Amino acid sequence: DDIAVGAGLGRNGSDAIVTYNREVHWQGPGQNIDSRCVKRHKDEFYEFSAWMKVTAKGHQPQPAQALDVNGEWNWNKAPQLSVNLRDYRDPSTKEFMKDSYQADKAHMSRTYDVDGFNLLHGIFRLPDAHRLWIEIERAPDHMDFVMDDVSLSKMSCDPNELLRNGDLETGNSMYWDTWGGQVGLEAVSPGYGGAGHALRSFNRHHDSYGFAQVLNMDCANTAGDRLAFSARVKVLDGDTGATIPCDPFTYDKHANPGRCPDVYLHTSNPDNNKRKYERLGGVGTS
């Protein structure tokens, strides 16, 4: 594939970065990140953002249709950000190198606009590597990219608001992802109280599936402190979209009405690779 400046193809008529003649899904634009910054800020959360269009090969104004932004990353149905690492096998001798690959570090925000620019966004910890190459890839074969407002910056952390975009103030699913394969996301309006936006998950094939978010806990308070979570939720019939009742006092998923949604926290300890999956709470009654 090739890369060029697309005059006037940006979000507001500005110039854009254009890749063209993409033949296969693993091709796409990328950049080497300054290794001095990587070493200095290793293990810190960074935020990647890019506004982009996916277009038919060789026809930048013509949008591509065959995308699935809710599919698994390895289906090669939508753009995602991958990270390629190169480091010494033995840092003490610095004689031999090894390569590694990390996928799905950023994904397309939803709801997806076929004709317009969409946000490719994600957060991840900077790995400790001698060389760090980031690349946008995994869109279907024979599709080109038009990109604008691309950035990689240190993620801010607010101990009083660890959850981001909780009111869907961005109008899309920025910071949100899914727990469970093939679950769909979309921003809908109006939100709670008849204003703004809300986040809807659909195609849930298991009671544990739904929306989720990675939290930056670097600025969180002392271990053992209490954190409060709250959200307004309603349950919809997956076929008709009609609001249906739920029972906060049953654990029987086959009951009628079924159980109301719960909130779970999935934590991992990088020192010993231990993981926990804990229920934090559920729907209250009034």
Secondary structure, DSSP 8 states (H G I E B T S, - for coil): -EEEEETT-STTS--EEEEE---STT---EEEE-HHHHHHTTTSEEEEEEEEEEEETTEEEEE-----TTS-GGG--S-EEEEEEEEESSTTT---EEEEEEEEEEEE-SS--SSS-EEEEEEEE----SEEEEEEE-S-TTEEEEEEEEEEEE----TT--S-STT-TTSS-TTEEEESTT-EEEEESS-GGGSS-EEEEE---STT-EEEE----TT--STT----------EE-TTT--EE--BTT---TTSSS-B--EEEEEEEETTTTEEEEEEEEE----
